[in-house]
Amino acid sequence: MTKKTIYAWTIFLFIFFCGSGVGSAEEINKNFHQSFTVKAGDLLSLRFGDGNVTITPWEKDILDVSVRFRADIDVVGIKLGGRETFDVEFRQSGDTVSVTGKEPSGGTIGFYNEKVHEYVYEIHAPRAIRLDLEGDDGDVTINDWAAEIEIRVDDGDVQLKDIAGERTVVRGEDGDVNIEKLTGDLTVMMDDGDLTLVACDLRSCRVEGEDGNVTARQSGGSFDITVDDGNVVLERTKAQELKINTADGDIEVDLLAGPTLDGELRTDDGDIRIDFEKGFPVSFQATADEADYIEVDLEDIESYKEDRRSKSGSINGGMGRLSVLTSDGDITIREK
């Protein structure tokens, strides 16, 4: 260890131990409330940090925001500036209402502990207000909305129900996303979180993920899903366009008769299982490392072909198209 390094450590320890006798404990208890007159198509821009957000519609032409923050902060040592307490900045400009939570911050030489007991945003607004929400670890819950929604979070969970906007976008990392009864265009981009869709009517659905699973139940529309290690499961689904691509994950698809299908399922190391509803019209081609890894349990197959690595044919007139490919996994195709 050099003399310069020893000197630096000596100064640091001197400051630390001198400052260790200086301590403070503070309880922060803050409540904020603001209301704004708004109209259909206006935008709420909310920056909520680690707070939990609940947005509920009402019939008034008022955007009403309530924020509660309660925390205990203990500091032993020397606090190096930063924000001492919690604050919320409200601003309305043109058709945009901006709400920004400003959480306690700053460096400390010594010990710093923050225990948050309550941090919530409760918002009431007309359901035709556009939403632009950004946070870190906080959760977001929105029900019965009829305008565009864009949400960006890190570890927070997102819960959406009865959403009828033209476009919904969710970008997250480790949090889960649960969506029920959404119509329109949907884009979800996430890392390790799981995505669950229930009873959604999707004009288009684009999903990009890494290790999380994707599940859709009783939903319909056009799906473009790409994940790395996660599994993709579509239950009781009416799909017009279907593109699913995984690296190590499994793919399970249960397709109901409906629109003419144009589909492609690909995975590297995973298994693929497809169930067609009775009477489903489709032409298929399944390719694996060996044809023995492909099980086809279909009745009245037309134009059936088989070679070393693939099996193909059509059923019920073969109006739709489905291409299935796996490198090291198994493929099962059934009609039930």
Secondary structure, DSSP 8 states (H G I E B T S, - for coil): --HHHHHHHHHHHHHHHHHTT-EEEEEEEEEEEEEEE--TT-EEEEEEET-EEEEEE-SSSEEEEEEEEEEEEEEEEEEESS--S-EEEEEEETTEEEEEEE----EEEEEEEEEEEEEEEEEEE-TTSEEEEEESS--EEEEEE-S-EEEE-SS--EEEEEE--SEEEEE-SSS-EEEEEEEEEEEEE-SS--EEEES-EEEEEEEE-SSS-EEEES-EEEEEEEESS--EEEEEEEEEEEEEEESS--EEEEE-S-S--EEEEEESSS-EEEEE-TT--EEEEEE-SSGGGEEEE-SS-EEEEE-SSEEEEEETT--EEEEEEESSS-EEEEE-
